[in-house]
Amino acid sequence: MLNDTIVAISTALNAGAISIVRMSGEDSFEIVKKISDIKEIEANTIKYAHIYENNELLDEVLISFFKGPKSYTREDMVEINCHGGVYVTRQILNLLLSKGCRLALAGEFSKRAYLNGRIDLSEAESINDLINATTKLQAKSAIKGIDGSIEKLLNPIMEEMKDIISSIEVNIDYPEYDDVKIMTHENILPHINKWIIDMKEMIDKAERFRNIKNGIKTVIIGKPNVGKSSLLNALLEKDKAIVTDIAGTTRDLVEGSVNLKNVTLNLIDTAGIRDSEDKIERIGIEKSKEALKEAELVIVVIDATNIDKEDEELLDLTKDKKRLVVYNKSDLNKKGDISISAKNNDIVSLIDKIEEMYKDDLTLVDEDILNNERQISLMKKALYELEEMNKNIDETSLDVIMLNLEESYHDLCEILGKEYQEDLIDHMFRNFCLGK
């Protein structure tokens, strides 16, 4: 535990009904007594009180007291619920600073919760995810992370790894210890193969869900004047892109984000792809092709009243991408599975098709799953260690296998922010009575 007492305003600093000023540290309770009429403090209670500045009443408040370790940071904590407003809130903050508090750094309350063992690193990340969530899916995923879903996901593999590593180490260092199973390549290999399969599945699900959670990078593509910009505007429900009857109006990428029923799209409207002598339009067309390479979903827009060779070329260009082919101008001619009229905002069939396409990925929110790029990259690193070892495992000695397993285990520990060496030693001595 850290020795100093920190303080910060925990709510937005603007006019409102309530503001909260939060303290954490061993002097929290005593500092509150210095600025209020509270003389006796009971742990885990809320008290009505008055705050004074130079013996002058500043505010009437409710003060919550949390006695460590039964608090967010596992330290003594105080939360002052004062009347909202910039002046009063700042004055209370300044009072606390003058009585011995230090202004907390960004995220320091959660950092203390992590350092004091209240939460692991993945749970800390999920708290930040919940604060920044803008969709129901993001919020639901964050809540699961706060509830320890990442540890639940990793625990079966980590426990098995600890058992194998500990057994190998005992085999090597304590050959006379006959209560431990003799480890051989034959009984280690099935475990490694299973972990490889499990890790690949975790990575696949995490990457699929990441796209759903953060928004699917979606490129709208088509030849000039087929209604791409009209479709973008219809999806966004605003006139973001210029729409005219002149071919080649869109000469740069136009972007926007839209939440459908359950799916979020990060949309990019591109310049119409065609042969052009216009230098500026050609630059836009090259940008369109670059955006197409990075797209996770491609919406190919075709004018249902005028299908030609250029459309066929676009279909061939996007055949290897995850795509939807949309026939626009259904008010003039209905064609294909997804027939819309972007000009008239009649795009329900497209939205329904997108929702259907990702319905299986949406169910991943109910599973324990890796939540971000840091966790996914560490899992990939752990997988790489196992796959490399597995290539030549028959020629690899047990002590080298143990070292490689420790590397992989270390990567999994990093996901949770755990000290892997201490964890392994504790496990070995808990399972094997080596001190007897």
C-alpha positions as CSV (number, residue, x, y, z in Angstrom):
1,M,0.0,0.0,0.0
2,L,1.2,3.6,-0.8
3,N,1.6,6.0,2.1
4,D,0.3,9.3,0.8
5,T,-3.4,10.3,0.5
6,I,-4.6,11.2,-2.9
7,V,-7.7,13.3,-3.9
8,A,-9.5,14.1,-7.2
9,I,-12.9,15.3,-8.5
10,S,-14.6,12.1,-9.8
11,T,-17.4,13.7,-11.7
12,A,-17.5,16.1,-14.6
13,L,-16.5,19.6,-13.5
14,N,-19.5,21.6,-14.6
15,A,-22.9,22.8,-13.3
16,G,-25.0,19.9,-12.0
17,A,-27.0,18.6,-9.0
18,I,-24.1,16.6,-7.5
19,S,-20.3,16.5,-7.6
20,I,-18.1,13.8,-6.0
21,V,-14.7,14.5,-4.5
22,R,-12.9,11.2,-3.7
23,M,-9.9,10.6,-1.4
24,S,-7.9,7.4,-0.8
25,G,-5.1,6.8,1.7
26,E,-4.3,6.2,5.3
27,D,-5.1,9.8,6.4
28,S,-8.4,10.1,4.6
29,F,-10.6,9.9,7.7
30,E,-8.5,12.4,9.7
31,I,-8.4,14.9,6.9
32,V,-12.2,14.9,6.6
33,K,-12.4,15.8,10.3
34,K,-10.3,18.9,9.6
35,I,-12.7,20.4,7.1
36,S,-16.1,19.2,8.5
37,D,-18.2,19.1,11.6
38,I,-17.8,15.3,11.8
39,K,-16.0,14.1,15.0
40,E,-16.6,10.4,15.0
41,I,-16.4,8.1,12.0
42,E,-17.9,4.7,11.5
43,A,-16.5,2.5,8.7
44,N,-18.7,1.8,5.7
45,T,-21.3,4.5,6.5
46,I,-22.7,7.6,4.9
47,K,-23.0,10.8,7.1
48,Y,-24.7,14.1,6.7
49,A,-22.2,16.9,7.3
50,H,-21.1,20.5,6.7
51,I,-17.9,21.6,5.1
52,Y,-16.2,24.7,6.5
53,E,-13.5,27.0,5.0
54,N,-11.9,29.3,7.6
55,N,-14.9,28.7,9.9
56,E,-17.3,29.8,7.2
57,L,-19.9,27.3,5.9
58,L,-19.0,26.2,2.4
59,D,-21.5,23.4,1.7
60,E,-23.8,20.8,3.2
61,V,-22.8,17.3,2.0
62,L,-23.1,13.6,2.3
63,I,-19.8,11.8,3.1
64,S,-19.3,8.1,2.4
65,F,-16.6,6.3,4.5
66,F,-15.0,3.0,3.3
67,K,-12.5,1.3,5.6
68,G,-9.8,-0.6,3.8
69,P,-9.5,-3.3,2.6
70,K,-13.3,-3.2,1.9
71,S,-13.0,-0.3,-0.6
72,Y,-12.2,0.1,-4.3
73,T,-8.5,0.8,-3.6
74,R,-8.3,-1.5,-0.5
75,E,-7.2,1.7,1.4
76,D,-9.3,3.9,3.6
77,M,-11.5,6.0,1.2
78,V,-13.8,8.9,1.5
79,E,-16.3,10.3,-1.1
80,I,-17.8,13.7,-0.5
81,N,-21.1,14.2,-2.3
82,C,-21.4,18.0,-2.6
83,H,-23.6,20.3,-4.5
84,G,-22.6,20.3,-8.2
85,G,-20.9,23.4,-9.5
86,V,-17.4,24.5,-10.5
87,Y,-16.7,26.8,-7.6
88,V,-17.9,24.7,-4.7
89,T,-16.3,21.5,-6.0
90,R,-13.0,23.2,-6.6
91,Q,-13.0,24.8,-3.2
92,I,-13.5,21.5,-1.4
93,L,-10.7,20.0,-3.5
94,N,-8.4,22.9,-2.6
95,L,-9.3,22.5,1.1
96,L,-8.4,18.8,1.0
97,L,-5.1,19.6,-0.8
98,S,-4.3,22.2,1.9
99,K,-4.8,19.7,4.7
100,G,-2.3,17.1,3.4
101,C,-3.7,15.4,0.3
102,R,-1.9,15.1,-3.0
103,L,-3.7,15.6,-6.3
104,A,-4.2,12.1,-7.8
105,L,-2.7,11.3,-11.2
106,A,-4.9,10.2,-14.1
107,G,-6.2,6.7,-13.3
108,E,-4.4,6.6,-9.9
109,F,-7.4,5.2,-7.9
110,S,-7.6,2.2,-10.3
111,K,-3.8,1.9,-10.3
112,R,-3.9,1.6,-6.5
113,A,-6.7,-0.9,-6.7
114,Y,-4.5,-3.0,-9.1
115,L,-1.3,-2.6,-7.0
116,N,-3.2,-3.5,-3.8
117,G,-4.6,-6.7,-5.4
118,R,-8.2,-5.5,-5.6
119,I,-8.4,-6.0,-9.4
120,D,-6.1,-7.5,-12.0
121,L,-4.9,-5.7,-15.1
122,S,-7.6,-7.0,-17.4
123,E,-10.3,-5.8,-14.9
124,A,-8.6,-2.4,-14.7
125,E,-8.8,-2.2,-18.5
126,S,-12.4,-3.2,-18.4
127,I,-13.2,-0.3,-16.0
128,N,-11.8,2.1,-18.5
129,D,-13.7,0.4,-21.3
130,L,-17.0,0.8,-19.3
131,I,-16.3,4.5,-18.8
132,N,-15.7,5.0,-22.5
133,A,-18.5,2.7,-23.8
134,T,-20.8,4.3,-26.3
135,T,-22.9,1.2,-27.2
136,K,-24.7,-1.5,-25.3
137,L,-22.3,-4.1,-26.7
138,Q,-19.2,-2.3,-25.4
139,A,-20.8,-1.8,-22.0
140,K,-21.9,-5.4,-21.7
141,S,-18.4,-6.6,-22.7
142,A,-16.8,-4.2,-20.1
143,I,-19.0,-5.4,-17.3
144,K,-18.0,-9.0,-18.0
145,G,-14.4,-8.0,-17.9
146,I,-14.8,-6.2,-14.5
147,D,-16.4,-9.4,-13.2
148,G,-13.2,-11.3,-14.0
149,S,-14.1,-12.9,-17.3
150,I,-10.5,-12.9,-18.6
151,E,-9.2,-14.7,-15.6
152,K,-12.0,-17.3,-15.9
153,L,-11.0,-17.7,-19.6
154,L,-7.3,-18.2,-18.9
155,N,-7.5,-20.0,-15.6
156,P,-7.9,-23.6,-17.0
157,I,-4.9,-23.4,-19.3
158,M,-2.8,-21.6,-16.6
159,E,-3.6,-24.1,-14.0
160,E,-2.6,-27.0,-16.3
161,M,0.6,-25.2,-17.3
162,K,1.5,-24.7,-13.7
163,D,1.0,-28.4,-13.0
164,I,3.2,-29.4,-15.9
165,I,5.9,-26.9,-15.2
166,S,6.0,-27.7,-11.5
167,S,6.1,-31.5,-12.3
168,I,9.0,-31.0,-14.7
169,E,10.9,-28.9,-12.2
170,V,10.5,-31.4,-9.5
171,N,11.6,-34.2,-11.8
172,I,14.7,-32.3,-12.6
173,D,15.6,-30.9,-9.2
174,Y,14.2,-33.6,-6.9
175,P,14.5,-36.9,-8.7
176,E,14.3,-38.8,-5.4
177,Y,10.8,-37.3,-4.8
178,D,8.6,-40.3,-5.8
179,D,5.1,-38.7,-5.2
180,V,5.3,-36.8,-8.4
181,K,4.4,-38.1,-11.8
182,I,7.4,-38.8,-14.1
183,M,7.2,-36.3,-17.0
184,T,8.0,-37.5,-20.5
185,H,7.6,-36.1,-24.0
186,E,4.7,-38.5,-24.5
187,N,2.6,-37.2,-21.6
188,I,3.5,-33.5,-22.2
189,L,2.7,-33.4,-25.9
190,P,-1.1,-34.0,-25.6
191,H,-1.4,-31.0,-23.2
192,I,0.6,-28.7,-25.6
193,N,-1.5,-29.7,-28.6
194,K,-4.7,-29.0,-26.6
195,W,-3.4,-25.6,-25.5
196,I,-2.5,-24.7,-29.0
197,I,-6.1,-25.5,-30.2
198,D,-7.6,-23.6,-27.3
199,M,-5.5,-20.5,-27.8
200,K,-6.2,-20.4,-31.5
201,E,-9.9,-20.5,-30.8
202,M,-9.5,-17.7,-28.2
203,I,-7.7,-15.5,-30.7
204,D,-10.2,-16.1,-33.4
205,K,-13.2,-15.3,-31.2
206,A,-11.4,-12.2,-29.8
207,E,-10.6,-10.8,-33.3
208,R,-14.1,-11.4,-34.5
209,F,-15.6,-9.7,-31.5
210,R,-13.1,-6.8,-31.6
211,N,-14.4,-5.8,-35.0
212,I,-18.0,-6.0,-33.7
213,K,-17.2,-4.1,-30.5
214,N,-15.1,-1.3,-32.0
215,G,-17.1,-1.0,-35.2
216,I,-16.7,-2.8,-38.5
217,K,-14.4,-0.9,-41.0
218,T,-16.9,-0.7,-43.9
219,V,-16.1,0.7,-47.3
220,I,-18.8,1.7,-49.8
221,I,-17.6,1.2,-53.3
222,G,-19.0,1.5,-56.8
223,K,-18.6,3.3,-60.1
224,P,-19.3,7.0,-60.2
225,N,-22.9,8.2,-59.7
226,V,-24.5,5.0,-58.5
227,G,-25.6,6.4,-55.2
228,K,-22.7,5.7,-52.8
229,S,-22.8,9.1,-51.2
230,S,-26.6,8.9,-50.9
231,L,-26.3,5.6,-49.2
232,L,-23.7,7.0,-46.8
233,N,-26.1,9.9,-45.9
234,A,-29.0,7.5,-45.5
235,L,-27.1,5.3,-43.1
236,L,-25.8,8.3,-41.1
237,E,-29.2,10.0,-41.3
238,K,-27.4,13.3,-42.2
239,D,-26.1,15.0,-45.4
240,K,-22.3,14.3,-44.8
241,A,-21.4,13.6,-48.5
242,I,-22.1,15.9,-51.4
243,V,-24.7,14.4,-53.8
244,T,-25.1,15.6,-57.4
245,D,-25.9,14.1,-60.8
246,I,-22.4,14.8,-61.9
247,A,-20.1,11.7,-62.0
248,G,-17.0,11.9,-59.9
249,T,-18.3,14.4,-57.3
250,T,-16.6,12.4,-54.4
251,R,-12.9,12.9,-54.9
252,D,-11.7,12.0,-51.4
253,L,-12.7,9.6,-48.6
254,V,-15.8,10.6,-46.6
255,E,-16.1,8.9,-43.2
256,G,-18.7,8.5,-40.5
257,S,-19.8,6.0,-37.8
258,V,-23.3,4.6,-37.4
259,N,-24.9,2.3,-34.8
260,L,-27.5,0.1,-36.5
261,K,-29.7,-2.2,-34.3
262,N,-26.9,-4.1,-32.8
263,V,-23.9,-3.5,-35.2
264,T,-21.7,-0.5,-35.4
265,L,-20.2,0.4,-38.8
266,N,-17.2,2.7,-39.3
267,L,-18.2,3.9,-42.8
268,I,-16.0,5.1,-45.6
269,D,-17.5,6.5,-48.8
270,T,-15.0,6.3,-51.6
271,A,-14.5,8.0,-54.9
272,G,-16.1,6.2,-57.8
273,I,-13.7,3.7,-59.4
274,R,-13.2,4.3,-63.1
275,D,-10.7,5.3,-65.7
276,S,-10.3,9.1,-65.4
277,E,-8.1,11.8,-67.0
278,D,-8.7,14.1,-64.0
279,K,-5.6,14.2,-61.9
280,I,-7.4,15.0,-58.6
281,E,-10.1,12.4,-59.2
282,R,-7.3,9.8,-60.0
283,I,-5.8,10.5,-56.5
284,G,-9.2,9.9,-55.0
285,I,-9.6,6.6,-56.9
286,E,-6.2,5.4,-55.6
287,K,-7.3,6.3,-52.0
288,S,-10.4,4.2,-52.6
289,K,-8.4,1.2,-53.6
290,E,-6.2,1.6,-50.5
291,A,-9.3,1.8,-48.3
292,L,-10.6,-1.4,-50.0
293,K,-7.5,-3.4,-49.0
294,E,-8.1,-2.6,-45.3
295,A,-11.9,-3.0,-45.3
296,E,-13.5,-5.6,-43.1
297,L,-16.8,-5.3,-45.0
298,V,-17.3,-4.0,-48.5
299,I,-20.7,-2.7,-49.7
300,V,-20.6,-2.7,-53.5
301,V,-23.3,-0.4,-54.9
302,I,-24.7,-1.0,-58.3
303,D,-27.2,1.1,-60.2
304,A,-30.1,-1.3,-60.9
305,T,-31.1,0.7,-64.0
306,N,-27.6,0.6,-65.6
307,I,-25.5,-2.4,-65.1
308,D,-22.4,-2.6,-67.3
309,K,-18.8,-3.9,-67.6
310,E,-17.5,-1.5,-65.0
311,D,-19.8,-3.1,-62.4
312,E,-18.5,-6.6,-63.4
313,E,-15.0,-5.4,-62.9
314,L,-15.8,-4.1,-59.4
315,L,-17.4,-7.4,-58.5
316,D,-14.3,-9.2,-59.6
317,L,-12.1,-6.7,-57.7
318,T,-14.0,-7.4,-54.4
319,K,-14.7,-11.2,-54.9
320,D,-12.2,-12.2,-52.1
321,K,-13.5,-9.6,-49.6
322,K,-16.4,-10.0,-47.2
323,R,-19.0,-8.1,-49.1
324,L,-22.6,-7.2,-49.8
325,V,-23.8,-6.4,-53.3
326,V,-26.5,-3.7,-53.1
327,Y,-28.7,-2.7,-56.1
328,N,-29.7,0.9,-55.7
329,K,-32.6,2.9,-57.3
330,S,-35.2,0.2,-56.4
331,D,-37.9,2.9,-57.0
332,L,-37.0,2.6,-60.7
333,N,-36.0,-1.1,-60.9
334,K,-35.9,-3.8,-58.3
335,K,-33.1,-6.3,-58.6
336,G,-31.0,-8.7,-56.5
337,D,-31.3,-9.8,-52.9
338,I,-30.6,-6.4,-51.5
339,S,-32.6,-3.8,-53.3
340,I,-32.6,-0.2,-51.9
341,S,-33.4,3.4,-52.8
342,A,-30.8,5.4,-51.1
343,K,-32.3,8.7,-52.3
344,N,-35.6,7.8,-50.6
345,N,-33.8,6.4,-47.4
346,D,-35.3,3.0,-48.2
347,I,-32.3,0.9,-46.9
348,V,-34.1,-1.5,-44.5
349,S,-33.1,-4.6,-46.5
350,L,-29.4,-3.7,-46.3
351,I,-29.5,-3.0,-42.6
352,D,-31.3,-6.4,-42.0
353,K,-28.7,-8.2,-44.1
354,I,-25.8,-6.6,-42.1
355,E,-27.4,-7.6,-38.8
356,E,-28.0,-11.2,-40.1
357,M,-24.4,-11.4,-41.3
358,Y,-22.9,-10.7,-37.9
359,K,-25.5,-12.3,-35.6
360,D,-23.2,-15.2,-34.6
361,D,-20.4,-12.8,-33.8
362,L,-22.8,-10.7,-31.6
363,T,-23.4,-13.7,-29.4
364,L,-19.7,-13.7,-28.4
365,V,-20.5,-10.9,-25.9
366,D,-22.0,-13.6,-23.7
367,E,-18.7,-15.6,-23.6
368,D,-15.5,-15.0,-21.7
369,I,-13.3,-13.4,-24.3
370,L,-10.1,-11.4,-24.7
371,N,-11.0,-7.7,-24.8
372,N,-8.3,-5.7,-26.5
373,E,-5.3,-5.6,-28.7
374,R,-2.8,-5.9,-25.8
375,Q,-4.5,-9.1,-24.6
376,I,-4.7,-10.6,-28.1
377,S,-1.1,-9.9,-28.9
378,L,0.1,-11.5,-25.6
379,M,-2.0,-14.5,-26.4
380,K,-0.5,-14.7,-29.9
381,K,3.0,-14.6,-28.3
382,A,2.1,-17.4,-25.9
383,L,0.8,-19.4,-28.8
384,Y,3.9,-18.8,-30.8
385,E,6.1,-20.1,-28.0
386,L,4.1,-23.4,-27.9
387,E,4.0,-23.8,-31.7
388,E,7.8,-23.3,-32.0
389,M,8.5,-25.7,-29.2
390,N,6.1,-28.2,-30.7
391,K,8.0,-28.4,-34.0
392,N,11.0,-30.1,-32.5
393,I,9.7,-31.4,-29.2
394,D,11.0,-34.9,-29.6
395,E,14.6,-33.6,-29.8
396,T,14.1,-31.1,-27.0
397,S,15.3,-31.8,-23.4
398,L,12.8,-31.5,-20.5
399,D,14.6,-28.5,-19.0
400,V,14.3,-26.6,-22.3
401,I,10.7,-27.6,-22.6
402,M,10.2,-26.2,-19.1
403,L,11.8,-22.9,-20.0
404,N,9.7,-22.6,-23.1
405,L,6.5,-23.4,-21.2
406,E,7.5,-20.8,-18.6
407,E,7.8,-18.2,-21.4
408,S,4.3,-19.0,-22.7
409,Y,3.0,-19.0,-19.1
410,H,4.6,-15.6,-18.5
411,D,2.8,-14.1,-21.5
412,L,-0.6,-15.3,-20.0
413,C,0.3,-13.9,-16.7
414,E,1.0,-10.5,-18.4
415,I,-2.5,-10.4,-19.7
416,L,-3.7,-10.4,-16.1
417,G,-0.7,-8.3,-14.8
418,K,0.5,-11.1,-12.5
419,E,4.0,-11.9,-11.3
420,Y,4.5,-15.2,-13.0
421,Q,7.7,-16.4,-11.2
422,E,6.2,-15.9,-7.8
423,D,3.0,-17.6,-8.9
424,L,4.9,-20.7,-10.2
425,I,6.9,-21.0,-7.0
426,D,3.8,-20.7,-4.8
427,H,2.1,-23.4,-6.9
428,M,5.0,-25.8,-6.8
429,F,5.4,-25.6,-3.0
430,R,1.6,-25.9,-2.5
431,N,1.3,-29.0,-4.6
432,F,4.5,-30.8,-3.5
433,C,5.6,-31.0,0.1
434,L,9.2,-30.2,-0.8
435,G,10.0,-28.8,2.7
436,K,9.4,-32.1,4.5
